[in-house]
Structure formats: structure tokens, C-alpha cells
Amino acid sequence: MHQETQKPLKEAGMKSSSRRTFLKQALGAAVIVPTLIPARVLGAAAPSKRVALGHIGVGGQGGGVMQGMLGLAHGQSVAVCDPLRARREGAARQVEQHYAAQRSQEKFTGCTAYADFREVLAREDIDAVVVATPDHWHVPIALAAVRAGKDVYVEKPLGLSMEQNKALRAAVHLHGAVFQYGTQQRCFSTHCAFACELVRNGYVGELKAVHVVAPNGETGGKATPAPVPDGLDYDLWLGPAPEAPYAHDRVMGTGRWHIYDYAIGFIAGWGAHPLDIAHWGYPHIPVEYEGTGTIPTEGLFDTVVNWDVRGRYASGVEYTLKAGSDKTTFVGTQGWVAASRGGIEANPASLLKIKIKPDEIHLLQDNHHYRNFLDSVLARKTPASDIDSAVQSDFMSHLGDIAIRTGQRIQWDPTRETIVGNEMARRMMYRAMRAPWTI
């Protein structure tokens, strides 16, 4: 567990006047470094009882989250941001058309489109932002947002490195921000919560093994250079990633998920979901990892595929992470329970008929992940997918990836939160960032 002391969550509503300074510094130096006075003070909810939202990254997943939040009465989307002009302008139109229809008006204006996320963070009227960019931008933008006094909903996976995860966690606690991780199975798939409650309350007996399966990644992709599309700020899209010529498969295809400069692949990108359930049901992470996998040598995509990771927890509980479907299975001395996005199964089947008692551990906060975030912002409470659990489950992805890439057994010290006994592997906890970007 991390050594940070949990600080009080801050009040929604009041803003810091230092945001103008933040924008001036950030736009001038193009570096995410300023640490600001928290924008809210401990206390009551925002006077409007409505959370003003900015959406940073409005492509497929970001657009979907935006649509999901538009239907919630206690949130209002006032800004969208994307380095691709057509995408951000289209998202702004969707927002305004939604509110116009909701109010039975011919036209509604009030959602501004931005290319640069720093302009969104400088707005004093915005309470929270949704970060749904390519993976390599998740932590740098979320970190800047928290330092600017915003609450954050951050899509999975978390950081491009374990160092980034630690930095974001420290900032969330320091500034008292509300953080929700985009692992929607904690709310939308209520049976996942039930499976974890069975484990946490001892209904499967003494836990013996945790088996995780996540959908495999992709290989291929063409690196053929092409002109940068009109309306795309490609340099901003790259941000802290290494400079590289524009290629369609790099940016517009699935490369953002399967190129190591931008992601560690589906071992984290999809693995985040079943690994999150594993950590929810058994809130620890393994201390030992070894595994095999394929690192593609042809084509543009070079993240690990076909992974098969094995390890153990400090308690002796067995751990596996394999490429396949989507499932988290908890095996105990009195039976097993397996949960996925699609459903739940158990042996004996009678486990599924158990009613969790009032005085036992209950994990489900809400059956709507986006509503849970907005409610938490207004109430200044910790939401379902908190920063501490997000960091730990993302560590499991990284440690599996490092074990495969080094071909060696990895030992993890959960107290010091570092790899021990292997200096080469320990250095892989860090990633260089293209200047002038830094965490």
C-alpha cells in the first residue's frame, strides 16, 4: 500500500484564481509542472447541485462516456476537447443538440470546443473532466487536471509507466480530488460486485487462486508515412510520446492501443477490467511474476500478445493472467466463483443464491458508473473505482509485461512499491517523456 495520508476531499464549486497563472505557464512553457492551490475547500456541494464537465478526448470511448453523462441531470457538459477538429466540433454539436432537445429549444449554445486540453483546465467554471485520450496521455492530463483543482474521471488503463501511476495517486490525495477509474464493471455489471462480495465475506472458503483472462491484443499495422490530415494537431496528439512520422494506423487505427510508445497493449487496455475485479475481490497484488508472450517484430504494433503470466501473492495464493476472453475466477476451499462482463457462474451453484447479510462487506455503491462519479463529486466522497485500487490493478499489468519483456522472474516489494533484485526490470518502471512534457 502507498504511504500517502488520505486528505479530505475538496468542496465542489469554489475555484482558485491561480488558474489564469496555470494557463499562462502551461501554454507558454508547454510543460505540465505547476502545482496549484486546490480549487475547492472542504465542505458542502456545489451551489448549483450540478457538475460542470469538460470532456478531453471525444473519440470512440470518450464520445461514449460523454453520451452516457449527457443523460444525467446533475451534470452539464460545457466543454469538449480533441486535437482533431472534426471530432471536437462534432462532439460540441452533439452536446448542444442534446440540450436543445431536452429544453424543447430550437437551438442551444454553451459547449465550447478546444484543441488544447490546457485551455479546458484553465476554465474556472469547470468542476471535473473526463480523460478519454489515447493511453499515453491519461496520466499527464489527469495530473494536470488535479493540480488545476479539477476532479477526474480517467479511462483505463492508467499510466504508461508505474512511475506515472504513483505520481497521479500522490496528487489525487494531496489535492483531495475525486477520482473515478473507467472500470465500469464495478457498477454497470452488478454481478461482478456480488462475486467479489462472496469472496470478501468468505463464502468460497479460504482463497487458493485468482485466475484472470483478458482479450488478446493485435499484431500488424503499417508504418507508411502519410500527410497529416487537415485539422489534426499531430504534435499535440503525440505529446510526451517520441517523435514519429504520421501514419494512419498509428493515429486513426488501433495503433494507439498496440504501439509500445503509446500503450502497453491489451494486457492493460483490456486487462484493466478483469484485473480490477481481481483486486476488488482480493485487495492485494502478487509479489512474484514470471511469464511468456509474443512481442511482434513485424508491422507497426509491438505490444505483448499471447501473454501467459504466473505468480503468487504474499499469502501463497496462486495468480495467473492469460490472453483469451474476459473472466476473473476466484478459487477457494469451498468452491469457486467466476465473473465477467457477460455474467457470473459458480461451483457449487448454490453460491449464487446467497444473500449478503447487512453486517457483511457490501461493495456496490451504484449500478451506474457515471452517476456514481457525479454523485461523488457533489458529496465529496470516494467513488466506486478509487485511485488506490486503480494504481494497484494497473501495477499488475505492468509487472506482467515487464516479466515477459525481461524473460525473468520479477519480485515485487509491496511495501516499498518497487521491483527488487533486478535492476534492469526496476528501470522499466519508468518511461522517458518527450521534451518539454514531464510529470
N, C-alpha and C positions, 0 to 999 in steps of 0.2 A: 504493500500500500504506500501511497505517496506520503510525504511528511508535511504537506501544507495544512495549515489550520483553516477549517471552513469559516469564511467570513459571512456576515449577514448579507442576505440578498438585498438589492437596492430597490428603491421605490420607483415605480413607473411614472413618468410624467415630467419631473424636473430635469432640465438639461444643463450641461456645463457650457459656459461661454467660451471655453477654450477650444471648442470645435473649429472655430474660424482659424485659430492658430494651427490646429491639426491639418486642415486642408491646405493652408499656405505652405506648411512644412512638407506635407506629403506630396503635393503636386510639384513643389519646387525641387525637392531632392529625389522624388520618386522612390523613396525608401520607407518601408513600414517600420518605423522605430519609435515614434513619440509615445510616451506613456502619459495618459491624461487622468485628471481627477475624475472619479466615477460620476456619471451624468445623473444618477439618482441617489437619493438618500433613503435610509431605512424608514419604512412607514407604510402608508396606505397606497391603494391602487391609483392608476391614472385618473384624473378628474373626469375624463371623457368616458371612462369604462370601456374604451376601445383602443386596441393596439394598432398604432400606425406602422405599417410594414413596408420594407424595401426588399425587392427580390433580386438577388445578384446571381446571374446565370439563369436564363429562362429558355434553355433548350428543352430536350425531351423530359428529363426528370424534373428540372426546375420549373418548366411550364406546367407539369402535372401537379406539383406541390402548390404552385400559385393558384391553379384552378380549385384545388381542394380547400384552400384557405379563403377563397372568394366567397364561398357559401356560408362562412361563419360570421355571425352578426357582431361579435365583439372584436373583429379585426377589420382593418381597411388598408388595402394595398395602395400606396401613394407614389411608389417609385419602382421602376424596373431597370435592370442594368445588364448589358451584354456587349462585348466588343464587336458583335455582328449587328450592323444597323438594322437590317430587315427583321432580325429576330426580336430585337428590343422594341422596335416600332410596332411590330405585330402584337407583342405582348401588351404594350400600353393600350392598343386599340381593344384588345380582349377585355382588359380591366374596365375601361371606360364604357364599353358596350354592356358589360355585366351590370355596372352600377346604374346606367341609364335605364335598362330594363327593370331593374329592381325598384327604381324610383318612379317608374312609368313616365320617364322623360324622353324626349326625342334625342337629347344629347347630354352627355356628362363629361366634364373635364376635371382633371385633378390627379392624374397619374403621369408623372414625368419620366421620360426615357433618358437613360445615361449610358455612355460608353464606358466611363471610368468609375469603378466602384468607390473611389475616394470621394467623389462628389456626393454619392449617396450617404456615406458615413459622416460627411460634414453637415448634413441637414439636421437641425436641432429638433425638428418636429417628428423625426422617425425614432420609434422606440426599439424596434427589433428588425433584424434582417434574416433572410433565408439565403444560405450559401449553397448553391447547387451548380457549381462550376465544374470543369474538369478537375480530377483528383488533386493535381499538384498545386492548385490554388486554394483548396479547402482551408487549411490551417493558416496560411498567410493572411487571407482575407478575414477569416473568423477572428484571428488575433488582433488585427487592426480594428475590427468592429468592437470587440470587447474593450479595447483600450480607448475607443471613442465613446464608450458609455452605452453601447447597444447590447441587447440580449440577442442570442443567436440560435437559429435552427440550422444545423450543419448536416448536409447529406453525407452518407457513408461512401467510401471508407474515410478514416480520419486523416492522419498525416502521411506525407510521403516518406517520413522518417520517424523513428521513435523519439528523436530529439524534438521534433516539431510537436508531437503529442504532449510531451512534458511541458513545453513552453505554453501551449494553449491551456492546459489544465491549471498551471500556476496562475495564468492571467484571469481565468474564469473565477477562481477562488479569491484572488487578490481584489478584483473589481466587483465581486458579488453579482456576477452576471447569471442570468437564467440561460442554461444551455440544454438544448434538446438534440439528440443524435437521430439521424434519419433511419433508424432501425424500426420501421413501422410495425414489425411483428409483435412488438411489446404491447401494442394497443389494438390494432386492427385484427390481429389473429389472437383472439382471446384464449383460444385453446393452448397457445404457447405459454401464456401466463399460468394456466391451470397445470400444465405439465411441470413447470418449474416449482409450483406450489406443492405438488405431490412429492417432488424430490426434497425441497427445503424442509418439509414437515415430516420427512422420514417414512413416507408410505411405500417406498421401494426398498426399504431397509438400509443397511449400510452401503453407501455408494462404492462401487468397484471399478466402473469405467465410464468414460464420456466419449462417445463416438460422434464425430461431426463429418458431414458430407456437404460439399458445395459445388455448384455447377462449374464445369471446366472453362478455361479460357480459350482464346483463339490464336491461331498462327496465320502467317501470311502478311498481307498488306504491302502496298507498293510505295516506294520512296521517290517515285518520279517527280522531280520538281515541276511546279506549275505556277502561273501568275497568282498573286494573292487576290482573292475575289474582291470586287468592289464593295466597299462598306465594311470590310473587316480590318480592325486594328490588330494585325498579326503579332506585332511586337508585344502588345499588351496581353494577347492570348498566351504567348509564350511565358511572359512574366519572369519568374525565377528559374524557369527551365533553361537548359543550354540552347544557344542559338542553333537554328537548323533551318534549311530551306523549306518553304511552304510545300506541302503535298496534300492532296485531297484526303488520302487515307489517314494522314496524321491528325487532321483537324475535323473534317466533316464526317469521316467514317468512324470506326470504333477504335482507332489508334489511341485516343485519349485514355482508354481503359487498358490497353495491351502493349504500350510502349513504356519501357522502364524509366525514361526521363520524366514521365507524367504520372506513373502509377506503378504499383507492384503486381497488377493483374487481378484476376478474379479470385485468387487466394485471399484477397482482401475485399475486392469490389463486390463479389457475391458472398464470399466467406463471412463478411461482416454480419450477415443476418443469422446464420446458424451458430456462429461463434458467439454472437451476442446472447443468444438463448442459452448456450452452454455456460456462459459466465453468469447469467441471471439465475440459472438453476443451481449452479455450484460456483459461488463468487470467489474463485481463486484462479490462478493461471498456472500452467505446468512449469516446472523448473528444469526440465530436460527435454530436448528436442533432437531428433535426427530424421532424415527423410531423403526421398528421391523425387525427381521430377525432371521435366524436359525444359531446357532453355533453348528456344528456337534459334537457329543460326542462319536461316534463310528468310528473306522477307523483312518487313519493317517491324513486325511485332516481336518483342523479345522478353516478355514476362513469362514466368514459370507456368507451365501447363502440366497436366497429368501428375499432380503432386500426390505424394503418399507420405504423410508425416506421422511419426510415432513419438510418444513421450510419456512422461508421468508427472503427476503432481507431487508436492512435498509429502502429502499424506499417503502416497503409494498408489493412488487412483490412476488407472491407465487412461491414456489420452491418444486419440487418433484423429487425423484430419485428412480426408481423401477427396479427390475430384470425382464427381458423379452427379447426384441430383441435389436435393436440399433437405437435410434432415439433421436433427440433433437427438441422439439416443442416450438416455441415462440408464445404466445397468446397476442394479442393486442386488442385495442378497435375497430380497423378497419379490423380485420382479423387475421389469423394465418398462420405460415409457419413452416414446419417440414422437417428437413434434416437428412439423414442417409448416411452410406457408399453407399447404393444401389440407392439413388435417392432423389428427392425433391417433395413435394406436398404443396399445399396452398389452402386456402379458404379466399376470392374469388380466383378462378383460374387465374384471371387477374393479380394478383401479380407476377406471373411467367413470364409475358410479359414485365414487367417494365425494362427500360434501366437506369442504374445508370448514373447520369449526371457527366460530367467531374469535376465539383466543389464539388461533394459529396464525402463521405467516400468510398474509394476503399481499399479492404483488400488483394486481391490476388496478390502475388508477382511473382509466377511462378506456372506452372502446373506440376512441377517435384520436389518433396521434397528433393531428394538427390542432384540434381543440384543446388537447392536453397542454400543448405548448402555450397557446394564448392564455388559457386559464392560469398557468403557472407564472406567466409574465405579470398578469394583473394581481395575482395573490402573493407574488414574490416567494414562490415555493419551488422545490426541486421537482422537475418533471419526471416522466417515466424513464426516459433514456438519458441518464445523467452523465456528466463529463467523466467521473471516476470510472464507471463501468465501461464507457466508450473507449477510454485510453487502454484499459486492461485487455479488452477483447481485441482491439487493434494491435496491441503488442503481440498477441498470439499469432496473428497473420504474419507480422514482420519476422518473428523468431522462426516460424516455419520456413519462410522464404530464405532467411539467412542460413539456416541449416542445409537447405537444398543447394544454395549457391556456393557454400563452402565445402559441401560434401563431408562435413564433420559434425560430431555430436556437440550440441550447444547446451551450456549450463547457464541458467538464469538465477540471479540473486534477487528475489522479490523484495527484500528489504532495501537494498541499495539501488534497485532497479537498473541493473547493468548485467551484461554478459561477462562471465568470469572465466579465467583460464584460457582465453583465446583472443589475443589482441586483434588479429585480423577481423574476426567476427564482431568484436566490440566496436571497431571503427565503422562497421556497416550500420550502426545505429544512427549515424549522422549522414547528411547529404549536403553537398555544396549547393549554393544558390547563385544564379547569375547576377552579377552586379548590375544595378545598385540595390537589388532586393535583398532583404535579410529579415530574419525573425528577431 
